[in-house]
Amino acid sequence: MGIDPGTTRTGYGVLEVGDSGKLYAVALGDIDLRKVRDPYHKLRVIFERVGTLIDGYRPDEVALESPFFGENVQSMLKLGRAQGVAMAAALSRGIDVWEYAPMRIKQAITGRGAAAKEQVAAMLGSMLGIEYDPKRLDATDGMAVALCHHFMTSSAVATATTNLSGPAKRKGGKSTSWEDFLKKNPGREIKK
């Protein structure tokens, strides 16, 4: 499950990987918070709705978009709180949580870290058959987080930099720590 936390809309996407490796978009949507005025009530709604989604879809893991650094400190604080309650909803249910920077997600989906939301949505449409709706870009962003997580954890070199808060091992027991990566690839370490 991928989540794009926000205090106006929190997007989510549930991705299933079939036995043959085929990807299926199971659910795509957003939690609309525009009518909720109280900022603390918004946080409670995010926590409860994300928890309900997790209970309903039973994902193995939850990936979240981490807040990007901007000049508006208040926006960063609000996004960080939204991310925190979404994360807490998953952690309170024993679900592993992973984080990805916005540029990493865009790069994983489109090949460009500076891609527009519309480009991400269009690429998801071609990859997963999701219809592009310009009014629901938070939903496609949530699915992009889920797909990015799939790409990062199923790639040959998944490192601790793409897994900021998740477990140290992937399914199948393959380690994703820097130490193991460097042991397997001694020529990749830059020594001073």
N, C-alpha and C positions, 0 to 999 in steps of 0.2 A: 504494500500500500504506500502510495506517495501522497504527501500533504504539502501544500503551499500555504503556509499560515498567513493570515491577514486579519485585520480588525474590521474591514468592510465586507470582505468575502474570504473564506478559507476554502481553497480548492482541494479536491481529493481525487485520486484515481486508484483503482484496484486492478492490478495486472496479474494474470495467471500464466504460468509457463507450463505448457503441456509436456507430456512424456517425450515427444519428438523434438522438443525445444521451441515449438510454435508458440507465439505470444498471443494472448487474448485479452482484450479490454473488457473486464468484468463489470466495472462500475466507473462512472465519471460524473462528477457533480461539484457543487459548492454549497457551503453553508453561508447563507445570505444574512449578514448582520447589520444591514443598513437601517433597519427599523429599531434596532436596539440602541438606546441612547446612552445608558450608563456603561462606562468602560469596564467596570468590574463584572457587570452582568454579561457583557460580551465574552469575557474570559470564561465565565461559568458555562455559557452556551457552547463555546468551542470545546471545552473539556467534555461536556455531556454528549454532544453530537459526535465528536471523534470517538469517544468511548462506545457509543451505540454502533457506529460504523465498524469498529474493530470487533465488537461482540457479534455483529451480523455476518461479516465477511471472513472473520478468523484468519487474518494474514499471518504469515510466518514472521515477517519483519515489517517495520515501518520506517520509511525514509522521509526526511523533512528538508525543505529548502531552508538554509540558514539565512538569517538577516544579512543584508549587504550593508557595507559601511557607506553612509552618506553624510551629508553635512547637517541634516535635520536630526538632532539628537532625540527629540520627542518622537519622531517617526520610528527611529531605531528602537527606542524603549518599548513602544507599543508593539512592534513586530516581534521583539524578543519575548515579550510577555505572551503573545499569541502562540509563538513557537513553544514556549515553556509549558503552557497548559496542554497543548496537543501532545507534546513529548510525555508529559506526566500521565496523560490518559493511556498511552501505550505502555509505559513503564509500570503503571499500576496493575496492568493485566499480564505482566511478565513477558512482554513483546520486546525483542531487540530493536533498538533505535539507531539510525544512521543519519548523518547530516551531509548535505552537499551545498557548495556555494552556487549562487545563481549562474555564474559564468561556466562552471563545471557542467551544470545541467544542460545549458544551451549548447555547449560544445559537444556533449555526448549525443544530443539529439540531432543537431544541424551541422556540426563540424565547425561552428563559429561561436565563440564565447560572447560575442556582441550581437547575436541574432535578436530580432524583435519577437515579441510574444506571438505575433501573427505567423512568423516563419516557423516557430516551434509547433504551433497548432497545425499548420499545413503539413509539416513533416510527420507529425503523429497521425494525421489523416491518411497519408500514403503508407505508413508503416503498420498501423493498427486498424485502419478502416474507420476511424473516428470522424464524424462530420464536424467541419469547422464552423463554429458559431462565434462571430466577433464579440458577442455580448457575454460569452462564457469562457473567457480566456483564463480565468483563475482555475476553472475545472481542468482545462487542458494542461495548465502548468502543474497541477497536482499529478496528472498522469505522466507528465514529463519527468517528474521527480522519481516516480516508480520505475519508469523505463531506464532512466540514468542509473538508478541503483542496480537494476538487473545487469546492465552493461558493465558496471564497475565491479560487481561481485562475481560475474561469470567470466571476466577477462583473465588472460594468463597472468597478468601482473596487477593484482588488486593490492594496493598498499595502504598503510595506515593513514595516509593523507586523504584518501577518499572515504575513510571510515573514521570520522572524528570522535564518535561516541559509541560505536557499536562494539560487538565482541571481537576478540583477537583472532578467532578462527571462523572460517566459512564452513558451510555444509560440506561434508566429505572430509573434514579434518585438515584441509589445506590452510596453512597459516597465511595471514596477510600482514605480518609484522615486518618492520624495516629490517630487523636483524636477520630474519629468515630470507628475505629478498636478497640482502647483501651476501649471505652465505651462498646462495644459489647463483648469484651474479656478481662475483668479486670484481670484475672489470668495470662495473657500473658506478662504483664508489669513487668520488673525487676526494683525493687526499691532498692535504696542503703540506 
